[in-house]
Amino acid sequence: MALFLVTFIFDIYDAIQSFEFLDRKKTILLVLNLLDMVLIANLVIMVVTNVFKSSD
């Protein structure tokens, strides 16, 4: 989870530093990439909690 957070923050910082967010296509790709990382992180949380609950 920490890796996703670091990657998320690094991607935002890199986009702001290089002014990529001014280009519409790159902004859409950046937002979709960040959304994908959030959804994957939530999926990992759900799987881990369900495995933990089923092991009891």
C-alpha distance matrix in Angstrom:
0.0 3.8 5.3 5.2 6.4 8.8 10.0 10.6 12.6 14.3 15.5 16.9 18.5 19.9 21.4 23.0 24.3 25.9 27.1 25.7 25.1 28.9 29.3 28.9 27.7 25.1 23.9 23.7 21.7 19.3 18.8 18.5 15.9 13.8 14.5 13.7 10.1 9.9 11.8 9.8 6.6 9.4 11.0 8.5 8.6 12.3 12.9 11.5 13.5 16.5 16.6 16.5 19.2 21.3 21.5 23.5
3.8 0.0 3.8 5.4 5.0 6.2 8.5 9.7 10.6 12.1 14.1 15.5 16.4 18.0 20.0 21.3 22.2 24.1 25.6 24.6 24.3 28.1 28.7 28.8 27.9 24.9 23.7 24.1 22.2 19.3 19.3 19.6 16.8 14.4 16.0 15.6 11.8 11.9 14.5 12.8 9.8 12.7 14.6 12.2 12.2 16.0 16.6 14.9 16.8 20.0 19.9 19.5 22.4 24.6 24.5 26.3
5.3 3.8 0.0 3.8 5.4 5.1 6.1 8.4 10.0 10.4 12.1 14.3 15.2 16.1 18.2 20.0 20.7 22.1 23.9 22.6 22.7 26.5 26.8 27.0 25.7 22.6 22.0 22.4 20.0 17.3 17.9 17.9 14.7 13.0 15.1 14.0 10.3 11.7 14.1 11.9 9.9 13.4 14.7 12.5 13.6 17.1 17.3 16.1 18.6 21.3 21.0 21.2 24.2 26.0 25.9 28.1
5.2 5.4 3.8 0.0 3.8 5.5 5.1 5.9 8.6 9.7 10.4 12.3 14.1 15.1 16.4 18.4 19.7 21.0 22.2 20.6 20.3 24.1 24.3 24.1 22.9 20.0 19.1 19.2 17.0 14.4 14.5 14.4 11.4 9.5 11.3 10.5 6.7 7.9 10.6 9.0 7.1 10.7 12.3 10.9 12.1 15.3 16.0 15.6 17.8 20.3 20.6 21.2 23.7 25.5 26.0 28.2
6.4 5.0 5.4 3.8 0.0 3.8 5.5 5.0 6.2 8.5 9.9 10.8 12.2 14.1 15.5 16.7 18.1 20.0 21.1 20.1 19.5 23.3 24.0 24.1 23.4 20.4 19.0 19.6 17.9 14.8 14.7 15.5 12.9 10.1 12.1 12.5 8.9 9.0 12.4 11.7 9.2 12.1 14.6 13.4 13.5 17.0 18.3 17.5 19.1 22.0 22.6 22.6 25.0 27.3 27.7 29.5
8.8 6.2 5.1 5.5 3.8 0.0 3.8 5.4 5.3 6.0 8.5 10.0 10.5 11.9 14.2 15.4 16.1 18.0 19.7 19.0 19.0 22.7 23.5 24.1 23.4 20.1 19.1 20.3 18.3 15.1 15.8 16.9 13.9 11.6 14.4 14.6 11.1 12.1 15.4 14.3 12.3 15.5 17.7 16.2 16.8 20.3 21.1 20.2 22.1 25.0 25.3 25.3 28.0 30.1 30.3 32.2
10.0 8.5 6.1 5.1 5.5 3.8 0.0 3.8 5.5 5.0 6.0 8.6 9.8 10.3 12.1 14.2 15.0 16.2 17.9 16.5 16.8 20.5 20.9 21.4 20.2 16.9 16.4 17.3 15.0 12.0 13.2 13.9 10.6 9.1 12.2 12.0 8.8 10.8 13.9 12.8 11.7 15.2 16.9 15.8 17.1 20.3 21.0 20.6 22.9 25.4 25.7 26.2 28.8 30.6 31.0 33.3
10.6 9.7 8.4 5.9 5.0 5.4 3.8 0.0 3.8 5.5 5.3 6.4 8.7 10.0 10.9 12.6 14.3 15.7 16.6 15.2 14.7 18.5 19.1 19.2 18.5 15.5 14.1 15.0 13.3 10.0 10.4 11.7 9.0 6.4 9.6 10.3 7.5 8.6 12.1 12.1 11.0 13.8 16.1 15.8 16.6 19.5 20.9 20.8 22.5 25.0 25.9 26.4 28.6 30.6 31.4 33.4
12.6 10.6 10.0 8.6 6.2 5.3 5.5 3.8 0.0 3.8 5.5 5.2 6.1 8.5 10.0 10.7 12.1 14.2 15.3 14.9 14.3 18.0 19.3 20.0 19.8 16.5 15.0 16.7 15.5 11.8 12.4 14.5 12.2 9.5 12.7 14.0 11.3 11.9 15.6 15.7 14.1 16.8 19.4 18.8 19.2 22.4 23.9 23.4 24.9 27.8 28.6 28.7 30.9 33.2 33.9 35.6
14.3 12.1 10.4 9.7 8.5 6.0 5.0 5.5 3.8 0.0 3.8 5.5 5.1 6.0 8.5 9.9 10.3 12.0 13.9 13.4 13.9 17.4 18.4 19.6 19.1 15.5 14.9 16.8 15.0 11.6 13.3 15.2 12.3 10.7 14.4 15.1 12.5 14.1 17.5 17.1 16.1 19.1 21.3 20.5 21.5 24.6 25.7 25.3 27.2 29.9 30.4 30.7 33.2 35.2 35.7 37.7
15.5 14.1 12.1 10.4 9.9 8.5 6.0 5.3 5.5 3.8 0.0 3.8 5.5 5.1 6.1 8.6 9.9 10.6 11.9 10.6 10.9 14.6 15.1 16.1 15.4 11.8 11.3 13.1 11.2 7.8 9.9 11.8 9.2 8.1 11.9 12.7 11.0 12.9 16.0 15.9 15.7 18.6 20.5 20.3 21.6 24.4 25.5 25.7 27.6 29.9 30.7 31.4 33.7 35.5 36.3 38.5
16.9 15.5 14.3 12.3 10.8 10.0 8.6 6.4 5.2 5.5 3.8 0.0 3.8 5.5 5.2 6.2 8.5 10.1 10.5 9.8 9.1 12.8 14.1 15.0 15.2 11.9 10.3 12.7 11.9 8.1 9.3 12.2 10.6 8.6 12.0 13.9 12.5 13.4 16.7 17.5 16.9 19.2 21.7 21.9 22.6 25.3 26.9 27.1 28.6 31.0 32.1 32.6 34.6 36.7 37.7 39.6
18.5 16.4 15.2 14.1 12.2 10.5 9.8 8.7 6.1 5.1 5.5 3.8 0.0 3.8 5.5 5.2 6.0 8.6 9.8 10.4 10.5 13.7 15.5 17.1 17.6 14.1 12.9 15.8 14.9 11.3 13.0 15.8 14.0 12.3 15.8 17.4 15.6 16.7 20.1 20.5 19.6 22.2 24.7 24.4 25.1 28.1 29.5 29.3 30.9 33.6 34.5 34.7 37.0 39.1 39.8 41.7
19.9 18.0 16.1 15.1 14.1 11.9 10.3 10.0 8.5 6.0 5.1 5.5 3.8 0.0 3.8 5.5 5.1 6.1 8.3 8.2 9.7 12.7 13.8 15.8 15.8 12.1 12.0 14.9 13.5 10.4 13.1 15.5 13.4 12.7 16.4 17.5 16.0 17.8 21.0 21.0 20.7 23.6 25.6 25.4 26.6 29.4 30.5 30.6 32.5 34.9 35.6 36.2 38.5 40.5 41.1 43.2
21.4 20.0 18.2 16.4 15.5 14.2 12.1 10.9 10.0 8.5 6.1 5.2 5.5 3.8 0.0 3.8 5.5 5.4 5.8 5.0 5.9 9.1 10.2 12.2 12.5 8.9 8.4 11.7 11.0 8.0 10.6 13.4 12.1 11.6 15.0 16.5 15.9 17.4 20.3 21.0 21.1 23.5 25.6 25.9 27.1 29.6 31.0 31.4 33.1 35.4 36.4 37.1 39.2 41.1 42.1 44.2
23.0 21.3 20.0 18.4 16.7 15.4 14.2 12.6 10.7 9.9 8.6 6.2 5.2 5.5 3.8 0.0 3.8 5.6 5.1 6.6 6.5 9.0 11.4 13.5 14.7 11.6 10.4 13.9 14.0 11.0 12.7 16.0 15.1 14.0 17.1 19.2 18.3 19.3 22.5 23.4 23.1 25.3 27.7 28.1 28.8 31.4 33.1 33.3 34.7 37.2 38.4 38.8 40.8 42.9 43.9 45.8
24.3 22.2 20.7 19.7 18.1 16.1 15.0 14.3 12.1 10.3 9.9 8.5 6.0 5.1 5.5 3.8 0.0 3.8 5.6 7.9 9.3 11.1 13.2 16.0 16.9 13.6 13.3 16.8 16.4 13.5 15.8 18.8 17.4 16.6 20.0 21.7 20.5 21.9 25.1 25.6 25.2 27.7 30.0 30.0 30.9 33.7 35.1 35.1 36.8 39.3 40.2 40.6 42.8 44.9 45.7 47.6
25.9 24.1 22.1 21.0 20.0 18.0 16.2 15.7 14.2 12.0 10.6 10.1 8.6 6.1 5.4 5.6 3.8 0.0 3.8 5.4 8.1 9.4 10.7 13.9 14.5 11.3 11.9 15.4 14.8 12.7 15.5 18.1 16.9 16.9 20.3 21.6 20.9 22.7 25.6 26.0 26.1 28.7 30.7 30.9 32.1 34.7 36.0 36.3 38.2 40.4 41.3 42.0 44.2 46.1 46.9 49.1
27.1 25.6 23.9 22.2 21.1 19.7 17.9 16.6 15.3 13.9 11.9 10.5 9.8 8.3 5.8 5.1 5.6 3.8 0.0 3.8 5.4 5.9 8.0 11.2 12.6 10.0 9.9 13.6 13.9 12.0 14.3 17.3 16.8 16.7 19.7 21.5 21.3 22.7 25.4 26.4 26.7 28.9 31.0 31.6 32.7 35.0 36.5 37.1 38.7 40.9 42.1 42.8 44.8 46.7 47.8 49.8
25.7 24.6 22.6 20.6 20.1 19.0 16.5 15.2 14.9 13.4 10.6 9.8 10.4 8.2 5.0 6.6 7.9 5.4 3.8 0.0 3.8 5.3 5.7 8.6 9.2 6.2 6.8 10.4 10.4 8.9 11.6 14.2 13.8 14.3 17.1 18.6 18.9 20.6 23.0 23.9 24.6 26.8 28.6 29.3 30.7 32.9 34.2 35.1 36.8 38.8 39.9 41.0 42.9 44.6 45.8 48.0
25.1 24.3 22.7 20.3 19.5 19.0 16.8 14.7 14.3 13.9 10.9 9.1 10.5 9.7 5.9 6.5 9.3 8.1 5.4 3.8 0.0 3.8 5.4 7.0 8.8 6.5 4.9 8.7 9.8 8.1 9.6 12.7 13.1 13.1 15.4 17.5 18.0 19.1 21.5 22.9 23.5 25.3 27.3 28.4 29.5 31.5 33.2 34.1 35.5 37.5 38.9 39.9 41.6 43.4 44.9 46.8
28.9 28.1 26.5 24.1 23.3 22.7 20.5 18.5 18.0 17.4 14.6 12.8 13.7 12.7 9.1 9.0 11.1 9.4 5.9 5.3 3.8 0.0 3.8 6.3 9.0 8.0 7.1 10.4 12.1 11.3 12.7 15.5 16.4 16.6 18.6 20.8 21.6 22.6 24.8 26.4 27.2 28.8 30.8 32.0 33.1 34.9 36.7 37.8 39.1 41.0 42.5 43.6 45.1 46.9 48.5 50.5
29.3 28.7 26.8 24.3 24.0 23.5 20.9 19.1 19.3 18.4 15.1 14.1 15.5 13.8 10.2 11.4 13.2 10.7 8.0 5.7 5.4 3.8 0.0 3.8 5.7 5.5 6.1 8.7 10.1 10.5 12.2 14.3 15.3 16.4 18.2 19.9 21.1 22.5 24.3 25.7 27.0 28.6 30.2 31.6 33.1 34.7 36.2 37.6 39.1 40.7 42.1 43.5 45.0 46.6 48.2 50.4
28.9 28.8 27.0 24.1 24.1 24.1 21.4 19.2 20.0 19.6 16.1 15.0 17.1 15.8 12.2 13.5 16.0 13.9 11.2 8.6 7.0 6.3 3.8 0.0 3.8 5.5 5.1 6.2 8.7 9.8 10.6 12.3 14.2 15.4 16.4 18.2 20.1 21.2 22.5 24.3 25.8 27.1 28.5 30.3 31.7 33.0 34.6 36.3 37.6 39.0 40.6 42.2 43.5 44.9 46.8 48.9
27.7 27.9 25.7 22.9 23.4 23.4 20.2 18.5 19.8 19.1 15.4 15.2 17.6 15.8 12.5 14.7 16.9 14.5 12.6 9.2 8.8 9.0 5.7 3.8 0.0 3.8 5.4 5.2 6.3 8.6 10.0 10.7 12.2 14.3 15.3 16.4 18.5 20.1 21.1 22.5 24.4 25.9 26.9 28.6 30.4 31.6 32.9 34.7 36.3 37.4 38.9 40.7 42.1 43.3 45.1 47.5
25.1 24.9 22.6 20.0 20.4 20.1 16.9 15.5 16.5 15.5 11.8 11.9 14.1 12.1 8.9 11.6 13.6 11.3 10.0 6.2 6.5 8.0 5.5 5.5 3.8 0.0 3.8 5.4 5.1 6.0 8.6 9.8 10.3 12.1 14.0 15.1 16.4 18.3 19.8 20.9 22.5 24.3 25.5 26.9 28.7 30.2 31.4 32.9 34.7 36.1 37.3 38.9 40.6 41.9 43.5 45.8
23.9 23.7 22.0 19.1 19.0 19.1 16.4 14.1 15.0 14.9 11.3 10.3 12.9 12.0 8.4 10.4 13.3 11.9 9.9 6.8 4.9 7.1 6.1 5.1 5.4 3.8 0.0 3.8 5.4 5.0 6.1 8.5 9.7 10.5 12.1 14.0 15.3 16.5 18.2 19.9 21.1 22.6 24.2 25.8 27.1 28.7 30.3 31.7 33.1 34.7 36.2 37.6 39.0 40.6 42.3 44.4
23.7 24.1 22.4 19.2 19.6 20.3 17.3 15.0 16.7 16.8 13.1 12.7 15.8 14.9 11.7 13.9 16.8 15.4 13.6 10.4 8.7 10.4 8.7 6.2 5.2 5.4 3.8 0.0 3.8 5.4 5.2 6.1 8.5 9.9 10.5 12.1 14.3 15.4 16.4 18.2 20.0 21.1 22.4 24.3 25.8 26.9 28.5 30.3 31.6 32.8 34.5 36.1 37.4 38.7 40.7 42.9
21.7 22.2 20.0 17.0 17.9 18.3 15.0 13.3 15.5 15.0 11.2 11.9 14.9 13.5 11.0 14.0 16.4 14.8 13.9 10.4 9.8 12.1 10.1 8.7 6.3 5.1 5.4 3.8 0.0 3.8 5.5 5.1 6.0 8.5 9.7 10.3 12.3 14.2 15.2 16.3 18.3 19.9 20.8 22.4 24.3 25.6 26.8 28.5 30.3 31.4 32.7 34.5 36.0 37.2 38.9 41.3
19.3 19.3 17.3 14.4 14.8 15.1 12.0 10.0 11.8 11.6 7.8 8.1 11.3 10.4 8.0 11.0 13.5 12.7 12.0 8.9 8.1 11.3 10.5 9.8 8.6 6.0 5.0 5.4 3.8 0.0 3.8 5.5 5.1 6.1 8.5 9.8 10.7 12.4 14.3 15.4 16.6 18.5 20.0 21.2 22.8 24.5 25.9 27.1 28.8 30.4 31.7 33.1 34.8 36.3 37.8 40.1
18.8 19.3 17.9 14.5 14.7 15.8 13.2 10.4 12.4 13.3 9.9 9.3 13.0 13.1 10.6 12.7 15.8 15.5 14.3 11.6 9.6 12.7 12.2 10.6 10.0 8.6 6.1 5.2 5.5 3.8 0.0 3.8 5.4 5.1 6.0 8.5 9.9 10.6 12.2 14.2 15.3 16.5 18.3 20.0 21.2 22.6 24.4 25.8 27.1 28.6 30.3 31.6 33.0 34.6 36.4 38.4
18.5 19.6 17.9 14.4 15.5 16.9 13.9 11.7 14.5 15.2 11.8 12.2 15.8 15.5 13.4 16.0 18.8 18.1 17.3 14.2 12.7 15.5 14.3 12.3 10.7 9.8 8.5 6.1 5.1 5.5 3.8 0.0 3.8 5.5 5.0 6.0 8.6 9.8 10.4 12.2 14.1 15.3 16.3 18.3 19.9 20.9 22.4 24.2 25.7 26.8 28.4 30.1 31.4 32.7 34.6 36.9
15.9 16.8 14.7 11.4 12.9 13.9 10.6 9.0 12.2 12.3 9.2 10.6 14.0 13.4 12.1 15.1 17.4 16.9 16.8 13.8 13.1 16.4 15.3 14.2 12.2 10.3 9.7 8.5 6.0 5.1 5.4 3.8 0.0 3.8 5.4 5.1 6.3 8.8 10.0 10.6 12.4 14.4 15.3 16.6 18.6 20.1 21.1 22.6 24.5 25.9 27.0 28.7 30.4 31.6 33.2 35.6
13.8 14.4 13.0 9.5 10.1 11.6 9.1 6.4 9.5 10.7 8.1 8.6 12.3 12.7 11.6 14.0 16.6 16.9 16.7 14.3 13.1 16.6 16.4 15.4 14.3 12.1 10.5 9.9 8.5 6.1 5.1 5.5 3.8 0.0 3.8 5.3 5.1 6.3 8.7 9.9 10.6 12.5 14.3 15.4 16.7 18.6 20.1 21.2 22.8 24.5 25.9 27.1 28.8 30.4 31.9 34.1
14.5 16.0 15.1 11.3 12.1 14.4 12.2 9.6 12.7 14.4 11.9 12.0 15.8 16.4 15.0 17.1 20.0 20.3 19.7 17.1 15.4 18.6 18.2 16.4 15.3 14.0 12.1 10.5 9.7 8.5 6.0 5.0 5.4 3.8 0.0 3.8 5.4 5.1 6.2 8.6 9.9 10.6 12.3 14.3 15.4 16.6 18.4 20.1 21.2 22.6 24.4 25.8 27.0 28.6 30.5 32.5
13.7 15.6 14.0 10.5 12.5 14.6 12.0 10.3 14.0 15.1 12.7 13.9 17.4 17.5 16.5 19.2 21.7 21.6 21.5 18.6 17.5 20.8 19.9 18.2 16.4 15.1 14.0 12.1 10.3 9.8 8.5 6.0 5.1 5.3 3.8 0.0 3.8 5.4 5.1 6.2 8.6 9.9 10.5 12.3 14.3 15.3 16.5 18.3 20.0 21.1 22.5 24.3 25.7 26.9 28.7 31.1
10.1 11.8 10.3 6.7 8.9 11.1 8.8 7.5 11.3 12.5 11.0 12.5 15.6 16.0 15.9 18.3 20.5 20.9 21.3 18.9 18.0 21.6 21.1 20.1 18.5 16.4 15.3 14.3 12.3 10.7 9.9 8.6 6.3 5.1 5.4 3.8 0.0 3.8 5.5 5.1 6.1 8.6 9.8 10.5 12.4 14.3 15.4 16.5 18.4 20.0 21.1 22.5 24.3 25.7 27.1 29.5
9.9 11.9 11.7 7.9 9.0 12.1 10.8 8.6 11.9 14.1 12.9 13.4 16.7 17.8 17.4 19.3 21.9 22.7 22.7 20.6 19.1 22.6 22.5 21.2 20.1 18.3 16.5 15.4 14.2 12.4 10.6 9.8 8.8 6.3 5.1 5.4 3.8 0.0 3.8 5.5 5.1 6.2 8.6 9.9 10.6 12.4 14.3 15.4 16.6 18.4 20.1 21.1 22.6 24.4 26.0 28.0
11.8 14.5 14.1 10.6 12.4 15.4 13.9 12.1 15.6 17.5 16.0 16.7 20.1 21.0 20.3 22.5 25.1 25.6 25.4 23.0 21.5 24.8 24.3 22.5 21.1 19.8 18.2 16.4 15.2 14.3 12.2 10.4 10.0 8.7 6.2 5.1 5.5 3.8 0.0 3.8 5.4 5.1 6.2 8.7 9.9 10.6 12.3 14.3 15.4 16.5 18.3 19.9 21.1 22.4 24.4 26.6
9.8 12.8 11.9 9.0 11.7 14.3 12.8 12.1 15.7 17.1 15.9 17.5 20.5 21.0 21.0 23.4 25.6 26.0 26.4 23.9 22.9 26.4 25.7 24.3 22.5 20.9 19.9 18.2 16.3 15.4 14.2 12.2 10.6 9.9 8.6 6.2 5.1 5.5 3.8 0.0 3.8 5.4 5.0 6.2 8.6 9.8 10.5 12.2 14.2 15.3 16.4 18.2 19.9 21.0 22.6 25.1
6.6 9.8 9.9 7.1 9.2 12.3 11.7 11.0 14.1 16.1 15.7 16.9 19.6 20.7 21.1 23.1 25.2 26.1 26.7 24.6 23.5 27.2 27.0 25.8 24.4 22.5 21.1 20.0 18.3 16.6 15.3 14.1 12.4 10.6 9.9 8.6 6.1 5.1 5.4 3.8 0.0 3.8 5.4 5.1 6.3 8.7 10.0 10.6 12.4 14.3 15.5 16.5 18.4 20.0 21.3 23.5
9.4 12.7 13.4 10.7 12.1 15.5 15.2 13.8 16.8 19.1 18.6 19.2 22.2 23.6 23.5 25.3 27.7 28.7 28.9 26.8 25.3 28.8 28.6 27.1 25.9 24.3 22.6 21.1 19.9 18.5 16.5 15.3 14.4 12.5 10.6 9.9 8.6 6.2 5.1 5.4 3.8 0.0 3.8 5.4 5.0 6.2 8.7 9.9 10.6 12.3 14.2 15.3 16.4 18.3 20.1 21.9
11.0 14.6 14.7 12.3 14.6 17.7 16.9 16.1 19.4 21.3 20.5 21.7 24.7 25.6 25.6 27.7 30.0 30.7 31.0 28.6 27.3 30.8 30.2 28.5 26.9 25.5 24.2 22.4 20.8 20.0 18.3 16.3 15.3 14.3 12.3 10.5 9.8 8.6 6.2 5.0 5.4 3.8 0.0 3.8 5.4 5.1 6.2 8.6 9.9 10.6 12.2 14.1 15.3 16.4 18.4 20.7
8.5 12.2 12.5 10.9 13.4 16.2 15.8 15.8 18.8 20.5 20.3 21.9 24.4 25.4 25.9 28.1 30.0 30.9 31.6 29.3 28.4 32.0 31.6 30.3 28.6 26.9 25.8 24.3 22.4 21.2 20.0 18.3 16.6 15.4 14.3 12.3 10.5 9.9 8.7 6.2 5.1 5.4 3.8 0.0 3.8 5.5 5.2 6.1 8.5 9.9 10.6 12.1 14.2 15.4 16.6 19.1
8.6 12.2 13.6 12.1 13.5 16.8 17.1 16.6 19.2 21.5 21.6 22.6 25.1 26.6 27.1 28.8 30.9 32.1 32.7 30.7 29.5 33.1 33.1 31.7 30.4 28.7 27.1 25.8 24.3 22.8 21.2 19.9 18.6 16.7 15.4 14.3 12.4 10.6 9.9 8.6 6.3 5.0 5.4 3.8 0.0 3.8 5.5 5.2 6.1 8.5 10.0 10.5 12.2 14.2 15.5 17.4
12.3 16.0 17.1 15.3 17.0 20.3 20.3 19.5 22.4 24.6 24.4 25.3 28.1 29.4 29.6 31.4 33.7 34.7 35.0 32.9 31.5 34.9 34.7 33.0 31.6 30.2 28.7 26.9 25.6 24.5 22.6 20.9 20.1 18.6 16.6 15.3 14.3 12.4 10.6 9.8 8.7 6.2 5.1 5.5 3.8 0.0 3.8 5.5 5.3 6.1 8.6 9.9 10.5 12.1 14.3 16.1
12.9 16.6 17.3 16.0 18.3 21.1 21.0 20.9 23.9 25.7 25.5 26.9 29.5 30.5 31.0 33.1 35.1 36.0 36.5 34.2 33.2 36.7 36.2 34.6 32.9 31.4 30.3 28.5 26.8 25.9 24.4 22.4 21.1 20.1 18.4 16.5 15.4 14.3 12.3 10.5 10.0 8.7 6.2 5.2 5.5 3.8 0.0 3.8 5.5 5.2 6.1 8.5 9.9 10.5 12.3 14.8
11.5 14.9 16.1 15.6 17.5 20.2 20.6 20.8 23.4 25.3 25.7 27.1 29.3 30.6 31.4 33.3 35.1 36.3 37.1 35.1 34.1 37.8 37.6 36.3 34.7 32.9 31.7 30.3 28.5 27.1 25.8 24.2 22.6 21.2 20.1 18.3 16.5 15.4 14.3 12.2 10.6 9.9 8.6 6.1 5.2 5.5 3.8 0.0 3.8 5.5 5.2 6.1 8.6 10.0 10.7 13.1
13.5 16.8 18.6 17.8 19.1 22.1 22.9 22.5 24.9 27.2 27.6 28.6 30.9 32.5 33.1 34.7 36.8 38.2 38.7 36.8 35.5 39.1 39.1 37.6 36.3 34.7 33.1 31.6 30.3 28.8 27.1 25.7 24.5 22.8 21.2 20.0 18.4 16.6 15.4 14.2 12.4 10.6 9.9 8.5 6.1 5.3 5.5 3.8 0.0 3.8 5.5 5.0 6.1 8.6 10.0 11.4
16.5 20.0 21.3 20.3 22.0 25.0 25.4 25.0 27.8 29.9 29.9 31.0 33.6 34.9 35.4 37.2 39.3 40.4 40.9 38.8 37.5 41.0 40.7 39.0 37.4 36.1 34.7 32.8 31.4 30.4 28.6 26.8 25.9 24.5 22.6 21.1 20.0 18.4 16.5 15.3 14.3 12.3 10.6 9.9 8.5 6.1 5.2 5.5 3.8 0.0 3.8 5.3 5.0 6.0 8.6 10.4
16.6 19.9 21.0 20.6 22.6 25.3 25.7 25.9 28.6 30.4 30.7 32.1 34.5 35.6 36.4 38.4 40.2 41.3 42.1 39.9 38.9 42.5 42.1 40.6 38.9 37.3 36.2 34.5 32.7 31.7 30.3 28.4 27.0 25.9 24.4 22.5 21.1 20.1 18.3 16.4 15.5 14.2 12.2 10.6 10.0 8.6 6.1 5.2 5.5 3.8 0.0 3.8 5.5 5.2 6.2 9.1
16.5 19.5 21.2 21.2 22.6 25.3 26.2 26.4 28.7 30.7 31.4 32.6 34.7 36.2 37.1 38.8 40.6 42.0 42.8 41.0 39.9 43.6 43.5 42.2 40.7 38.9 37.6 36.1 34.5 33.1 31.6 30.1 28.7 27.1 25.8 24.3 22.5 21.1 19.9 18.2 16.5 15.3 14.1 12.1 10.5 9.9 8.5 6.1 5.0 5.3 3.8 0.0 3.8 5.6 5.4 7.1
19.2 22.4 24.2 23.7 25.0 28.0 28.8 28.6 30.9 33.2 33.7 34.6 37.0 38.5 39.2 40.8 42.8 44.2 44.8 42.9 41.6 45.1 45.0 43.5 42.1 40.6 39.0 37.4 36.0 34.8 33.0 31.4 30.4 28.8 27.0 25.7 24.3 22.6 21.1 19.9 18.4 16.4 15.3 14.2 12.2 10.5 9.9 8.6 6.1 5.0 5.5 3.8 0.0 3.8 5.5 5.8
21.3 24.6 26.0 25.5 27.3 30.1 30.6 30.6 33.2 35.2 35.5 36.7 39.1 40.5 41.1 42.9 44.9 46.1 46.7 44.6 43.4 46.9 46.6 44.9 43.3 41.9 40.6 38.7 37.2 36.3 34.6 32.7 31.6 30.4 28.6 26.9 25.7 24.4 22.4 21.0 20.0 18.3 16.4 15.4 14.2 12.1 10.5 10.0 8.6 6.0 5.2 5.6 3.8 0.0 3.8 5.5
21.5 24.5 25.9 26.0 27.7 30.3 31.0 31.4 33.9 35.7 36.3 37.7 39.8 41.1 42.1 43.9 45.7 46.9 47.8 45.8 44.9 48.5 48.2 46.8 45.1 43.5 42.3 40.7 38.9 37.8 36.4 34.6 33.2 31.9 30.5 28.7 27.1 26.0 24.4 22.6 21.3 20.1 18.4 16.6 15.5 14.3 12.3 10.7 10.0 8.6 6.2 5.4 5.5 3.8 0.0 3.8
23.5 26.3 28.1 28.2 29.5 32.2 33.3 33.4 35.6 37.7 38.5 39.6 41.7 43.2 44.2 45.8 47.6 49.1 49.8 48.0 46.8 50.5 50.4 48.9 47.5 45.8 44.4 42.9 41.3 40.1 38.4 36.9 35.6 34.1 32.5 31.1 29.5 28.0 26.6 25.1 23.5 21.9 20.7 19.1 17.4 16.1 14.8 13.1 11.4 10.4 9.1 7.1 5.8 5.5 3.8 0.0
